[in-house]
Amino acid sequence: MRKTSIRLAPFAAVLLVAACGGGDDAADETPAADTATEDVAESDNEDETEDETDDESAAAASGTLTIWVDENREPAVAAAAEAFTEETGVTVDLVQKNFEDIRADFLAQVPTGEGPDITVGAHDWLGSLIVNGVVDSVDLGASASEFEDVAIEAMTYDGQLYGLPYALESVGLVRNTELAPDPVAETFDEMIADGEEAGAPLPFVINTNGTTGDAYTYYAFQTSFGAPVFVQNADGSYTNEVGMGGDAGYDFAEWLGENGMDGSGLFSTDWTIDIADQEFSDGNAPYTVAGPWAIGTYVDAGIEVAVDPIPSAGGETAAPFVGVQGFFVSAQSENALVAADFLTNYVATPEAMRALHDADPRIPAMSVVAEDVAEDPVIAGFLAAAQNGAPMPSTPEMADVWEHWNAAQAAIVSGSAEPEEAWDKMLADIDATLGG
């Protein structure tokens, strides 16, 4: 863990004093001697008030704002902190931590009065952060409209915004432009037909995570059947009602089976992420579903890629999971107002958001910056995919769903279980785990 202190400006507090002038008829009736006495008293009181205000301003401006960041984002946050210090006199201490350690350390330290005022983090931490009372809400006011809808939805919990989003990511349909030069078709079946015409050994490859299953990568296809993992509220936040039941869920399960190893063979539990990436990198498939993290692997293998939104398999929009990165304010921060000022006026700016993107090239959550960097066609493709997407649920219940959900999909794809039976078992197991 490395700590960087930014102390770039001497204390410079600006005291705004409202001058009061004039008077009313009652004041005119005050004897001159009494008025003089009152003027002296008022002057003394004003001096004392100014001294107290100066002291309070000095205390605020000489305070310290502590921010936890990881190595990738530290330079960009440091630039915003530098401007903040220059303009307010507040010292900003950046504490560099491994991203994998931040959530556990934040949960452990904040209740004891320790920890940072602000931390960088992922939106799907929110459930545990809120349940444990360690995070405060954030008010972006009108500037909330400057961010992608899915980013605001991701940081919203029970109708309250709990973080400043800065970046988002999702999987998209990655295309080998030599094998498939045209943008992907709107439907899954049309894409497969195009893939077969390409003449590669496989028309399509997707990570199934072996026999464990990978509901995350398959999720866009599931939502295209109208079967979200949990039901969403109007503001995009999630309820704890499982949305995968009913005919929509069964239709998706049947589709998995039809395309599994006992069906068309388009999906296989033999495919792990390494195998799927290798097949695509070797030019053995024109299409795959992957995230930005895989692009470097493909490019290094000499594959020229493009990215498109994922085509629909069930007739509705294919909505992949979207992960959002952002900044959270500690519920125990003694500098909550200062922290809010830093986030809303120094981080929530196009300049800061662009610097964060340049330091860690994820899709910016601020729309104007996202449009700017979308001149890169790969980023533009992932942005389009994410704009179709839905935020990964941040509710505590989500942690209890993955194992049953993944297992059901793997069983269906492998042919070891009938689709409807496997889906019913999954729903029953989830219901029992959630205490329904």
C-alpha positions as CSV (number, residue, x, y, z in Angstrom):
1,M,0.0,0.0,0.0
2,R,1.5,3.4,-1.1
3,K,0.3,6.8,0.2
4,T,0.6,10.0,-1.8
5,S,-0.1,13.3,-0.1
6,I,-1.0,16.3,-2.3
7,R,-0.3,19.6,-0.6
8,L,0.0,22.0,-3.4
9,A,-1.5,25.3,-2.1
10,P,-1.2,27.2,1.1
11,F,-4.3,27.9,3.1
12,A,-6.6,30.3,1.2
13,A,-10.1,30.6,2.6
14,V,-12.5,33.0,1.0
15,L,-14.9,34.5,3.5
16,L,-18.1,35.8,2.0
17,V,-19.6,38.5,4.2
18,A,-23.1,39.7,3.6
19,A,-23.3,43.4,4.3
20,C,-26.6,44.7,5.7
21,G,-27.6,48.3,5.1
22,G,-30.6,50.6,5.8
23,G,-33.1,50.4,8.6
24,D,-36.8,50.6,9.5
25,D,-38.9,53.2,11.2
26,A,-38.3,51.7,14.7
27,A,-34.5,52.2,14.2
28,D,-35.0,55.8,13.5
29,E,-36.6,56.3,16.9
30,T,-33.5,55.0,18.8
31,P,-31.6,57.7,20.7
32,A,-28.3,58.7,19.3
33,A,-26.3,57.7,22.3
34,D,-27.9,54.3,22.4
35,T,-27.2,53.9,18.7
36,A,-23.6,54.6,19.2
37,T,-23.3,52.1,22.0
38,E,-25.0,49.5,19.8
39,D,-22.7,50.2,16.9
40,V,-19.7,49.5,19.1
41,A,-21.3,46.3,20.4
42,E,-22.3,45.2,16.9
43,S,-18.8,45.9,15.7
44,D,-17.3,43.8,18.4
45,N,-19.8,41.0,17.7
46,E,-19.0,41.2,14.0
47,D,-15.3,41.0,14.7
48,E,-15.9,38.0,16.9
49,T,-18.1,36.4,14.3
50,E,-15.5,37.0,11.6
51,D,-12.8,35.5,13.8
52,E,-15.0,32.5,14.4
53,T,-15.8,32.1,10.7
54,D,-12.1,32.5,9.9
55,D,-11.3,29.8,12.4
56,E,-14.0,27.5,11.0
57,S,-12.9,28.1,7.4
58,A,-9.2,27.5,8.4
59,A,-10.2,24.3,10.1
60,A,-12.1,23.1,7.0
61,A,-9.4,24.2,4.6
62,S,-6.6,22.8,6.5
63,G,-8.3,19.4,6.9
64,T,-7.4,16.3,5.0
65,L,-9.5,14.3,2.6
66,T,-8.4,10.7,2.4
67,I,-9.1,8.7,-0.8
68,W,-8.4,5.1,-1.5
69,V,-7.5,4.3,-5.1
70,D,-5.8,1.6,-7.0
71,E,-2.6,1.9,-9.1
72,N,-4.4,2.4,-12.4
73,R,-6.6,5.3,-11.3
74,E,-4.2,7.1,-9.0
75,P,-2.7,9.5,-11.6
76,A,-6.1,10.6,-12.8
77,V,-7.5,11.1,-9.3
78,A,-4.3,12.9,-8.4
79,A,-4.9,15.5,-11.2
80,A,-8.4,16.3,-9.8
81,A,-7.0,16.4,-6.3
82,E,-4.3,18.8,-7.4
83,A,-6.9,21.3,-8.7
84,F,-9.1,20.8,-5.6
85,T,-6.1,21.5,-3.3
86,E,-5.1,24.6,-5.3
87,E,-8.6,26.0,-5.1
88,T,-9.7,25.1,-1.6
89,G,-6.5,24.5,0.4
90,V,-7.7,21.1,1.5
91,T,-5.0,18.5,1.6
92,V,-5.8,15.3,-0.3
93,D,-4.1,12.0,0.7
94,L,-4.3,9.3,-1.9
95,V,-3.8,5.9,-0.5
96,Q,-2.9,3.3,-3.1
97,K,-4.4,-0.1,-2.5
98,N,-4.9,-3.3,-4.4
99,F,-8.4,-3.1,-5.9
100,E,-9.1,-6.6,-4.7
101,D,-8.5,-5.5,-1.1
102,I,-10.6,-2.3,-1.1
103,R,-14.1,-3.7,-0.4
104,A,-13.0,-5.9,2.6
105,D,-10.9,-3.2,4.1
106,F,-13.6,-0.6,3.7
107,L,-16.2,-2.9,5.4
108,A,-13.8,-3.6,8.2
109,Q,-12.4,-0.1,8.9
110,V,-15.3,2.3,8.4
111,P,-17.4,1.0,11.3
112,T,-14.4,1.7,13.6
113,G,-14.1,5.3,12.5
114,E,-11.1,4.5,10.3
115,G,-10.8,4.2,6.6
116,P,-11.1,6.8,3.9
117,D,-13.5,9.6,3.2
118,I,-13.8,8.4,-0.4
119,T,-13.0,5.1,-2.1
120,V,-13.1,3.9,-5.6
121,G,-15.1,0.7,-6.1
122,A,-17.5,-1.4,-8.1
123,H,-21.3,-0.8,-8.1
124,D,-22.1,-4.4,-7.2
125,W,-20.5,-3.9,-3.8
126,L,-23.4,-1.6,-2.9
127,G,-25.6,-4.3,-1.3
128,S,-23.0,-5.3,1.3
129,L,-21.9,-1.7,1.8
130,I,-25.4,-0.5,2.5
131,V,-26.4,-3.5,4.7
132,N,-23.3,-2.8,6.8
133,G,-24.0,0.9,7.0
134,V,-20.6,2.1,5.6
135,V,-21.6,4.2,2.6
136,D,-23.4,7.5,2.3
137,S,-25.7,8.7,-0.5
138,V,-24.6,11.1,-3.1
139,D,-26.5,14.0,-4.6
140,L,-25.5,14.9,-8.2
141,G,-28.5,17.1,-8.7
142,A,-29.1,18.1,-12.3
143,S,-25.7,16.8,-13.4
144,A,-27.0,13.2,-13.0
145,S,-28.5,13.6,-16.5
146,E,-25.0,14.0,-17.9
147,F,-24.3,10.3,-17.2
148,E,-25.4,7.2,-19.0
149,D,-28.7,5.9,-17.7
150,V,-27.3,2.5,-16.9
151,A,-24.5,4.0,-14.9
152,I,-27.0,6.0,-12.7
153,E,-29.2,2.9,-12.4
154,A,-26.2,0.8,-11.2
155,M,-25.4,3.3,-8.5
156,T,-29.0,3.6,-7.3
157,Y,-30.3,1.5,-4.4
158,D,-33.8,1.7,-3.0
159,G,-34.3,5.0,-4.9
160,Q,-31.1,6.6,-3.6
161,L,-27.9,7.3,-5.5
162,Y,-24.9,6.0,-3.5
163,G,-22.0,6.7,-5.8
164,L,-20.5,8.8,-8.5
165,P,-20.1,6.6,-11.6
166,Y,-17.1,7.1,-13.8
167,A,-16.8,4.0,-16.0
168,L,-18.8,1.1,-17.3
169,E,-18.1,-2.2,-19.1
170,S,-20.0,-5.0,-20.5
171,V,-19.5,-7.9,-22.9
172,G,-20.4,-7.4,-26.6
173,L,-20.4,-9.4,-29.8
174,V,-16.8,-9.5,-31.0
175,R,-16.3,-10.1,-34.7
176,N,-13.3,-11.2,-36.8
177,T,-13.6,-8.7,-39.6
178,E,-11.7,-10.9,-42.0
179,L,-14.2,-13.7,-41.6
180,A,-17.3,-11.5,-41.0
181,P,-16.7,-8.0,-42.6
182,D,-20.3,-6.8,-42.1
183,P,-21.9,-5.7,-38.9
184,V,-23.6,-8.5,-37.0
185,A,-27.2,-9.4,-37.9
186,E,-30.0,-8.4,-35.5
187,T,-30.9,-12.0,-34.5
188,F,-28.9,-14.9,-33.2
189,D,-30.1,-17.2,-36.0
190,E,-29.1,-14.8,-38.7
191,M,-25.7,-14.4,-37.1
192,I,-25.2,-18.2,-37.0
193,A,-26.2,-18.4,-40.7
194,D,-23.6,-15.7,-41.5
195,G,-21.0,-17.6,-39.4
196,E,-21.6,-20.8,-41.2
197,E,-21.2,-19.1,-44.6
198,A,-17.8,-17.7,-43.4
199,G,-16.4,-21.2,-43.8
200,A,-14.5,-21.3,-40.4
201,P,-14.6,-24.5,-38.3
202,L,-17.0,-22.9,-35.9
203,P,-19.7,-20.4,-36.7
204,F,-19.6,-19.0,-33.1
205,V,-17.8,-19.7,-29.8
206,I,-18.7,-18.6,-26.3
207,N,-17.2,-19.2,-22.9
208,T,-19.3,-21.7,-20.9
209,N,-16.8,-22.0,-18.1
210,G,-16.7,-25.7,-18.6
211,T,-19.0,-27.8,-16.4
212,T,-19.4,-24.9,-13.9
213,G,-21.5,-22.7,-16.3
214,D,-21.2,-19.0,-17.1
215,A,-24.6,-17.3,-16.7
216,Y,-22.8,-13.9,-16.9
217,T,-21.6,-14.4,-20.5
218,Y,-24.9,-15.9,-21.6
219,Y,-27.0,-13.3,-19.9
220,A,-27.8,-11.1,-22.9
221,F,-29.3,-14.1,-24.6
222,Q,-31.4,-14.8,-21.5
223,T,-32.7,-11.3,-21.3
224,S,-33.7,-11.4,-24.9
225,F,-36.3,-13.9,-23.8
226,G,-37.6,-11.5,-21.1
227,A,-36.2,-13.5,-18.2
228,P,-34.1,-11.1,-16.1
229,V,-32.3,-12.5,-13.0
230,F,-34.3,-10.2,-10.7
231,V,-37.2,-7.9,-11.5
232,Q,-36.2,-4.2,-11.8
233,N,-38.0,-1.1,-10.5
234,A,-38.9,1.8,-12.7
235,D,-35.6,3.6,-11.7
236,G,-33.6,0.5,-12.8
237,S,-32.8,-0.7,-9.3
238,Y,-33.5,-4.3,-8.5
239,T,-36.1,-5.9,-6.3
240,N,-35.4,-9.3,-4.6
241,E,-38.1,-11.0,-6.8
242,V,-36.5,-13.6,-9.1
243,G,-37.5,-12.8,-12.7
244,M,-36.4,-16.0,-14.3
245,G,-39.5,-18.1,-13.7
246,G,-42.5,-18.6,-16.0
247,D,-42.7,-19.2,-19.7
248,A,-39.9,-16.8,-20.5
249,G,-37.4,-18.7,-18.3
250,Y,-38.5,-22.0,-19.8
251,D,-38.2,-20.7,-23.3
252,F,-34.6,-19.7,-22.6
253,A,-33.8,-23.0,-21.0
254,E,-35.3,-24.9,-24.1
255,W,-33.2,-22.7,-26.4
256,L,-30.0,-23.6,-24.4
257,G,-30.9,-27.3,-24.8
258,E,-31.6,-27.0,-28.5
259,N,-28.2,-25.4,-29.1
260,G,-26.3,-27.5,-26.5
261,M,-24.2,-30.7,-27.0
262,D,-27.3,-32.9,-27.5
263,G,-28.7,-30.3,-30.0
264,S,-27.1,-28.3,-32.7
265,G,-23.8,-28.3,-30.8
266,L,-23.4,-24.5,-30.9
267,F,-22.7,-24.5,-27.2
268,S,-20.4,-26.8,-25.3
269,T,-19.2,-27.3,-21.7
270,D,-15.9,-28.2,-23.2
271,W,-15.4,-24.5,-23.7
272,T,-13.6,-22.6,-20.9
273,I,-12.6,-19.0,-21.3
274,D,-9.1,-20.0,-22.3
275,I,-10.4,-22.4,-24.9
276,A,-13.0,-20.0,-26.3
277,D,-10.4,-17.2,-26.5
278,Q,-7.9,-19.5,-28.2
279,E,-10.5,-20.7,-30.8
280,F,-11.3,-17.1,-31.7
281,S,-7.6,-16.0,-31.6
282,D,-6.8,-18.9,-34.0
283,G,-9.4,-17.7,-36.5
284,N,-11.6,-20.7,-36.0
285,A,-14.8,-18.7,-35.4
286,P,-16.0,-15.4,-36.8
287,Y,-18.0,-14.4,-33.7
288,T,-17.6,-14.6,-29.9
289,V,-19.1,-12.9,-26.8
290,A,-16.3,-11.2,-24.8
291,G,-15.5,-8.1,-22.9
292,P,-12.9,-5.3,-23.4
293,W,-10.4,-7.3,-21.3
294,A,-10.1,-9.9,-24.1
295,I,-9.4,-7.5,-27.0
296,G,-5.7,-7.4,-26.4
297,T,-5.4,-11.2,-26.6
298,Y,-7.2,-11.2,-30.0
299,V,-5.2,-8.3,-31.4
300,D,-1.9,-9.8,-30.2
301,A,-2.9,-12.9,-32.2
302,G,-3.3,-10.9,-35.3
303,I,-7.1,-10.8,-35.4
304,E,-8.6,-7.6,-36.6
305,V,-11.8,-7.1,-34.5
306,A,-15.0,-5.1,-34.5
307,V,-17.6,-5.0,-31.7
308,D,-21.4,-5.0,-32.1
309,P,-24.3,-5.2,-29.8
310,I,-25.3,-8.8,-29.0
311,P,-28.0,-10.1,-31.3
312,S,-31.4,-11.2,-29.9
313,A,-32.2,-14.8,-29.5
314,G,-35.6,-14.5,-28.0
315,G,-37.1,-11.5,-29.7
316,E,-36.5,-8.8,-27.1
317,T,-33.4,-6.6,-26.7
318,A,-30.3,-8.6,-25.7
319,A,-29.2,-6.8,-22.5
320,P,-25.8,-7.9,-21.1
321,F,-24.8,-7.2,-17.6
322,V,-23.1,-3.9,-17.2
323,G,-20.5,-3.3,-14.5
324,V,-20.0,0.2,-13.2
325,Q,-16.9,1.7,-11.5
326,G,-17.3,4.7,-9.3
327,F,-16.5,6.6,-6.1
328,F,-18.2,6.0,-2.7
329,V,-18.3,8.3,0.3
330,S,-17.9,6.8,3.7
331,A,-20.9,7.0,6.0
332,Q,-18.5,7.8,8.9
333,S,-16.6,10.6,7.0
334,E,-16.1,13.7,9.1
335,N,-15.6,15.6,5.9
336,A,-18.7,14.5,4.1
337,L,-19.4,18.0,2.6
338,V,-15.9,18.4,1.5
339,A,-15.9,14.9,-0.1
340,A,-19.2,15.8,-1.9
341,D,-17.7,19.0,-3.2
342,F,-14.6,17.1,-4.5
343,L,-16.7,14.5,-6.3
344,T,-19.4,16.7,-7.8
345,N,-17.2,19.7,-8.7
346,Y,-13.8,18.2,-9.4
347,V,-14.4,14.6,-10.5
348,A,-17.7,14.9,-12.2
349,T,-16.2,17.0,-15.0
350,P,-15.5,16.1,-18.6
351,E,-11.8,16.8,-18.0
352,A,-11.5,14.5,-15.0
353,M,-13.6,11.8,-16.6
354,R,-11.4,11.9,-19.7
355,A,-8.3,11.6,-17.5
356,L,-9.8,8.6,-15.7
357,H,-10.4,7.0,-19.1
358,D,-6.9,7.7,-20.3
359,A,-5.5,6.2,-17.1
360,D,-7.7,3.1,-17.2
361,P,-9.5,2.8,-20.6
362,R,-12.9,1.7,-19.7
363,I,-16.1,3.2,-21.3
364,P,-16.7,6.6,-19.6
365,A,-19.9,6.9,-17.7
366,M,-20.3,10.5,-18.6
367,S,-22.1,10.6,-21.9
368,V,-20.2,13.5,-23.5
369,V,-16.9,11.8,-22.8
370,A,-18.2,8.4,-23.9
371,E,-19.2,10.0,-27.2
372,D,-15.7,11.6,-27.5
373,V,-13.8,8.4,-27.0
374,A,-16.2,6.4,-29.1
375,E,-14.3,7.6,-32.2
376,D,-12.5,4.3,-31.6
377,P,-14.8,1.7,-33.2
378,V,-14.1,-1.0,-30.7
379,I,-15.0,1.3,-27.8
380,A,-18.1,2.5,-29.8
381,G,-19.2,-1.1,-30.1
382,F,-18.9,-1.8,-26.4
383,L,-20.7,1.4,-25.6
384,A,-23.6,0.4,-27.9
385,A,-23.7,-3.0,-26.2
386,A,-23.6,-1.5,-22.7
387,Q,-26.4,1.0,-23.7
388,N,-28.6,-2.0,-24.3
389,G,-27.5,-3.5,-21.0
390,A,-28.7,-3.7,-17.5
391,P,-26.6,-3.1,-14.4
392,M,-25.3,-6.2,-12.5
393,P,-27.6,-6.5,-9.5
394,S,-26.0,-5.1,-6.4
395,T,-28.5,-6.6,-3.9
396,P,-27.1,-9.0,-1.3
397,E,-29.3,-11.7,-2.8
398,M,-27.3,-11.8,-6.0
399,A,-24.4,-13.6,-4.2
400,D,-26.8,-16.5,-3.5
401,V,-27.9,-17.0,-7.1
402,W,-24.8,-17.6,-9.1
403,E,-24.0,-21.2,-8.1
404,H,-27.5,-22.5,-8.8
405,W,-27.9,-20.4,-12.0
406,N,-24.5,-21.4,-13.4
407,A,-25.1,-25.1,-12.6
408,A,-28.5,-25.2,-14.3
409,Q,-27.1,-23.7,-17.5
410,A,-24.2,-26.1,-17.6
411,A,-26.4,-29.1,-17.0
412,I,-28.7,-28.0,-19.9
413,V,-25.9,-27.3,-22.3
414,S,-24.2,-30.6,-21.5
415,G,-27.4,-32.5,-22.0
416,S,-27.2,-34.1,-18.5
417,A,-30.6,-32.6,-17.5
418,E,-33.8,-31.8,-19.3
419,P,-34.1,-28.0,-19.7
420,E,-37.4,-27.5,-17.9
421,E,-36.5,-29.9,-15.1
422,A,-33.1,-28.2,-14.6
423,W,-34.7,-24.8,-14.6
424,D,-37.3,-25.8,-12.1
425,K,-34.6,-27.2,-9.8
426,M,-32.6,-24.0,-10.1
427,L,-35.6,-21.8,-9.2
428,A,-36.4,-24.1,-6.2
429,D,-32.8,-24.0,-5.0
430,I,-32.6,-20.3,-5.3
431,D,-35.9,-19.9,-3.5
432,A,-34.7,-22.1,-0.6
433,T,-31.4,-20.3,-0.4
434,L,-33.1,-16.9,-0.3
435,G,-35.5,-18.1,2.3
436,G,-38.6,-17.8,0.2
